[in-house]
Amino acid sequence: MFDEQPTLKLLFDQLGLASDDASIDHFVETHQLPKDLMMHEENFWTDSQREFLRSHWQKDDNWSLVIDNLNELMSQDQQKNSH
């Protein structure tokens, strides 16, 4: 089983994405979410990535905190525009 505490880097590893700091920053900058779309509904995810995000977020398990963090990072444009 997975015993290590999930982190943003490990989430990117799980999703099969480059997980160094520069790659994570670039991903977040280039994948900002539209206002009315949930993160796992975005069309840039593969089916398996989407299912991983959706299922762990719904389970509210250890991954859900990291997924929420990524969602917040990917919603920065929304937050800027609402102020």
C-alpha positions, -999 to +999 in steps of 0.1 A: +000+000+000+010+037-003+025+047+031+042+080+022+023+112+029+010+126-004+026+158-017+022+178-048+053+162-063+040+127-056+006+137-071+023+147-103+043+114-102+010+095-098-005+114-127+025+105-149+035+142-152+069+158-148+072+165-110+102+189-106+093+223-093+098+241-126+075+216-144+048+219-117+049+257-119+047+256-157+018+232-156-001+254-131+006+285-151-006+270-184-036+250-170-057+276-152-093+265-147-124+282-160-147+295-133-175+269-137-155+238-143-143+213-117-107+204-120-113+167-129-137+177-157-110+195-177-103+179-211-065+180-208-066+150-183-064+114-196-093+092-185-070+075-158-058+109-145-094+122-143-106+091-125-077+093-100-084+129-092-122+124-090-121+092-069-096+104-043-113+138-040-146+121-034-131+097-009-118+126+011-086+106+017-050+118+022-048+126-015-078+149-014-058+176+005-031+176-022-058+176-050-075+205-033-042+223-032-036+217-069-072+229-076-065+261-057-033+267-076-050+261-109-078+286-099-054+315-093-067+334-123-102+332-110-091+345-076-073+375-092-103+383-113-127+383-084-109+410-064 
